[in-house]
Structure formats: C-alpha cells, structure tokens
Amino acid sequence: MNQPLAYVHSDAKIAKNVVIEPFTTIHKNVIIGEGTWIGPNVTIMEGARIGKNCNIFPGAVISAVPQDLKFNGENTTAEIGDNTTIRECVTINRGTSSRGKTSIGRNCLIMAYSHVAHDCFVGDYCIFSNNSTLAGHITVGSHVILAGMTAVHQFCSIGDHAFVAGGSLVRKDIPPFVKAAREPLSYAGVNSVGLRRRGFESDKIKEIQSIYRILYQKNFNNSQATQIIEAEMEASTERDDILQFIRQSQRGIMKGYIQN
C-alpha cells in the first residue's frame, strides 16, 4: 500500500503487502520483500535489497553511496535480511568494489542512530544498541550484541555470540563467545548469559571457558595458546571456531584484562 505522498521510482520492485508511509522516497534499482513496513521520512536509495517482513523506522537512510573517497560509482548493493528491524535515523551505506555489498542478516535489530558503513558483513540475530558505529570492511558474526555507543575500527572482526559493553572502542578483533569491556578493550569473560539463553549446555560453556582460560589467563602468547588448545582440548565445533578465528585474525585479537 503506497501513500500518495510517498515517491516510489517506477523501476523499484515492491512486493505484495508492503506498506510505504508518507514522505518516503524509494529510488530505482530497489527490491523490497513481502510484508515489509517502510515508515515515514525514510530514504531508500539505489542498490537496496530489503527482505520480507522488515520494519524500517522514520529517518533511516538505506543504501546511500559509501563515505569512501575511493568509491567511483560502481554498481553495488546494501542488503537487509528477512525480519530485521531498522530503527530511527539508522544509516546503512552500500558496498564498494572491495566486497560489492554491505549485508545485514536476518532477524537483526539495529537501534536508533546506528551506522553501518560500506562493505560490512553482519550475521543473523544481531542487536546493535543506539549509536553503534561500524566503520568500513567490518565482519560481525551471528548473535552478536553491541551495547550503546560502541565504535568499531575498520577491518575489524567480531565472532559469533560476542557481547561488547557500552561505550567500547573496538580496535582489535573480538573472538567468538566472549564479553569485551573496559578501556582499552579487553577480555571480560565468556558470554555465559547469552549462551545459556541460546540453548548452550553448562558443559559446553565450561569447555569454552577452559579454552579462554588457556588463551587469556596462563601467560601464553597467542601462538603458544592455540597450540596447547589444539593439543589438550577435545575437538569440537566451538573449539575449532575459536582456533580458526584467532589464526585468521588480520588485526590481532583483543588482549586479556590488564590491571593498572
């Protein structure tokens, strides 16, 4: 249902049961899936790919060109998965030739005034609290929570099931299953509350805690710790995910807690 005071380009592909409120602008080369609600005063620009049953609140700008001086008008996209909610004044820029797209997964909640820059990949079931900011080329796993005012440096990675405390400055990669807090940002334990909420058994949480005890509390460097973890800890999906994340880290992982 399109309001007469909304502008929808004739080339935009709008599915059935999409509601577009007044004073919204939808440009060409846009695809919006069934059941999505587009609130008033939303701007959806060229290259947007929005899934089914999404909710986009007033003031959001989706798929604006990247804030990157290297961008040269290439054909890229900004993709939002099904059942994702984008709150007021969120900005999500489309990709550059580097990755070709910016991607937000399914069932995410991106709260007011957050920013997702070009070439970011965000997994499913993520929650970004108000004023969370992702610079370019960031990879965020699934079930990640960023508390309010979190700022993430370009090219960083954040693993699945991680929790980042409010006001954090993320300059290094954050491994999966952990809490990150303090300044400078450091390991603050395993995200046991989040893991229990998602059905992880106590034995599995204890296994993850044992892995991070070796990595962060035994005074080993990362190479030594990963060798010990691989040798002494029984193989599991979680163990292998942690080892793979550490070994593939480009910026290095965050440090353990440093007492002043």
C-alpha positions in Angstrom: 0.0 0.0 0.0 1.7 3.2 -1.2 0.7 6.5 0.2 0.1 9.3 -2.4 2.7 11.5 -0.6 5.4 8.9 -1.0 7.7 8.8 -4.0 8.4 5.4 -5.5 10.5 5.1 -8.6 8.8 3.2 -11.4 11.8 0.8 -11.7 11.6 -0.2 -8.0 10.4 -3.8 -7.4 7.9 -3.7 -4.4 6.4 -7.0 -3.3 2.8 -7.5 -2.2 1.7 -6.3 1.2 4.5 -3.7 1.5 3.4 -0.6 3.4 5.1 2.7 2.4 4.2 5.6 4.6 4.0 9.3 3.5 7.1 11.4 2.7 9.3 8.3 2.0 11.5 8.2 -1.1 12.4 5.0 -2.9 14.9 5.2 -5.7 15.4 3.0 -8.8 17.1 -0.4 -8.6 15.5 -1.2 -5.2 13.9 -4.5 -4.2 11.6 -4.8 -1.2 10.2 -8.2 0.0 6.6 -9.1 1.1 5.2 -7.8 4.3 7.8 -5.1 4.9 6.8 -1.8 6.5 8.6 1.4 5.5 7.8 4.2 7.9 7.5 7.9 7.0 10.5 10.0 6.0 12.6 7.0 5.1 15.1 7.2 2.1 15.9 4.0 0.3 18.5 4.6 -2.4 19.7 2.7 -5.4 21.0 -0.8 -4.7 18.9 -1.5 -1.7 17.8 -5.2 -1.3 15.3 -5.4 1.6 13.9 -8.8 2.7 10.5 -9.9 3.9 8.7 -8.6 7.0 11.2 -5.9 7.8 10.4 -2.7 9.7 12.2 0.5 8.8 11.5 3.5 11.0 11.5 7.2 10.2 14.7 9.0 9.3 16.6 5.8 8.2 18.7 6.1 5.0 19.4 2.7 3.3 22.0 2.2 0.6 23.4 5.7 0.3 26.7 5.8 -1.6 29.8 5.0 0.6 31.6 7.6 2.6 34.8 6.5 0.9 36.9 8.7 -1.4 37.9 5.6 -3.4 34.2 4.9 -4.4 33.8 5.5 -8.1 30.1 4.9 -8.7 30.4 1.1 -9.1 27.3 -1.0 -9.1 26.9 -2.3 -5.5 24.2 -3.1 -3.0 23.1 -2.8 0.6 21.2 -6.0 1.6 18.9 -6.5 4.6 17.7 -9.9 5.6 14.1 -11.0 6.5 12.5 -10.0 9.8 15.1 -7.3 10.5 14.1 -4.0 12.2 15.9 -0.8 11.4 15.1 1.9 13.9 15.1 5.7 13.6 17.8 7.5 11.7 20.0 4.5 11.1 22.3 4.8 8.1 23.5 1.8 6.1 25.8 2.5 3.1 26.1 0.3 0.2 29.4 -1.5 -0.7 32.3 -0.6 -2.9 34.3 -2.7 -5.4 36.1 -4.3 -2.4 33.2 -6.6 -1.4 30.5 -5.4 -3.7 27.9 -5.1 -1.0 27.0 -4.3 2.6 25.0 -7.0 4.2 22.8 -7.2 7.3 21.5 -10.7 8.2 18.1 -12.0 9.2 16.2 -11.2 12.5 18.5 -8.3 13.5 17.6 -5.2 15.5 19.6 -2.1 14.5 18.7 0.6 17.0 18.4 4.3 16.5 21.2 6.4 15.1 23.5 3.4 14.4 25.7 3.5 11.4 26.9 0.6 9.2 29.5 1.6 6.7 30.4 0.2 3.3 31.4 -3.4 2.9 30.3 -4.5 6.3 29.0 -8.1 6.7 26.7 -8.6 9.7 25.3 -12.0 10.6 21.9 -13.1 11.8 20.2 -12.3 15.1 22.4 -9.4 15.9 21.4 -6.5 18.2 23.2 -3.1 17.8 22.1 -0.7 20.5 21.7 3.0 20.0 24.6 4.9 18.3 26.6 1.8 17.5 29.0 2.7 14.7 30.7 0.3 12.3 33.5 1.6 10.0 34.1 0.0 6.6 35.0 -3.6 5.9 33.9 -5.0 9.2 32.7 -8.6 9.7 30.3 -9.3 12.5 29.2 -12.9 13.2 25.7 -14.0 14.3 24.1 -13.5 17.7 26.4 -10.5 18.4 25.3 -7.7 20.8 26.8 -4.3 20.6 25.7 -2.1 23.6 25.1 1.6 23.1 27.8 3.9 21.8 30.1 1.1 20.6 32.5 2.2 17.8 34.3 -0.4 15.7 37.5 0.3 13.8 37.6 -0.5 10.1 38.6 -4.1 9.0 37.9 -5.5 12.5 36.1 -8.8 13.0 33.7 -9.8 15.8 33.0 -13.5 16.4 29.6 -15.3 16.9 27.9 -14.8 20.3 30.1 -12.0 21.4 28.9 -9.2 23.7 30.6 -5.8 23.6 30.0 -3.4 26.5 28.6 0.1 26.0 30.9 2.9 25.0 33.6 0.5 23.8 36.2 1.4 21.3 36.9 -1.8 19.3 40.4 -1.6 17.7 41.2 -5.3 17.6 39.3 -8.4 16.7 36.9 -9.9 19.3 36.8 -13.8 19.3 33.5 -15.7 19.5 31.6 -16.4 22.7 33.3 -13.7 24.8 32.4 -10.5 26.6 34.5 -7.4 25.7 34.7 -4.5 28.1 37.0 -1.9 29.8 39.4 0.6 28.3 41.5 -0.4 26.5 39.0 -3.1 25.3 39.9 -6.5 26.8 38.6 -9.9 27.6 35.9 -9.8 30.4 34.9 -13.5 30.5 32.8 -15.8 28.4 29.3 -14.6 27.4 27.7 -17.3 29.5 24.3 -15.5 30.0 23.9 -15.1 26.2 25.0 -18.7 25.6 22.5 -20.1 28.1 19.7 -18.0 26.5 20.6 -19.6 23.2 20.5 -23.2 24.5 24.2 -23.9 25.2 24.5 -26.6 27.9 26.6 -26.0 31.1 29.3 -28.5 30.0 29.7 -26.7 26.6 30.0 -23.3 28.4 32.6 -24.8 30.8 34.5 -26.1 27.7 34.6 -22.6 26.2 35.7 -21.1 29.5 38.6 -23.6 29.7 39.7 -22.6 26.2 39.8 -18.9 27.0 41.5 -19.6 30.3 44.4 -21.0 28.4 44.3 -18.1 25.9 43.9 -15.2 28.3 44.9 -16.3 31.8 48.0 -18.6 31.5 50.6 -16.0 30.3 51.0 -17.7 26.9 51.3 -15.8 23.7 48.7 -16.5 21.1 50.8 -19.0 19.1 51.6 -21.0 22.2 48.0 -20.9 23.5 46.5 -22.1 20.2 48.9 -25.0 20.1 48.1 -26.0 23.6 44.3 -25.7 23.0 44.5 -27.8 19.9 46.7 -30.5 21.7 44.8 -30.6 25.0 41.2 -29.7 24.3 39.0 -32.3 22.7 37.9 -31.3 19.1 34.5 -29.6 18.9 32.8 -27.1 16.7 33.3 -24.4 19.3 37.0 -25.2 19.8 37.6 -25.2 16.1 35.7 -21.9 15.6 37.8 -20.2 18.2 41.1 -21.5 16.8 40.1 -20.6 13.2 39.1 -17.1 14.3 42.4 -16.5 16.1 44.5 -17.8 13.2 42.7 -15.8 10.6 42.7 -12.6 12.5 44.2 -9.8 10.4 44.3 -7.1 13.1 45.1 -9.3 16.0 42.7 -10.3 18.8 42.0 -8.1 21.9 44.2 -8.6 24.9 43.3 -10.1 28.3 42.4 -7.8 31.2 45.2 -5.5 32.1 45.2 -4.2 35.7 46.6 -0.7 36.2 
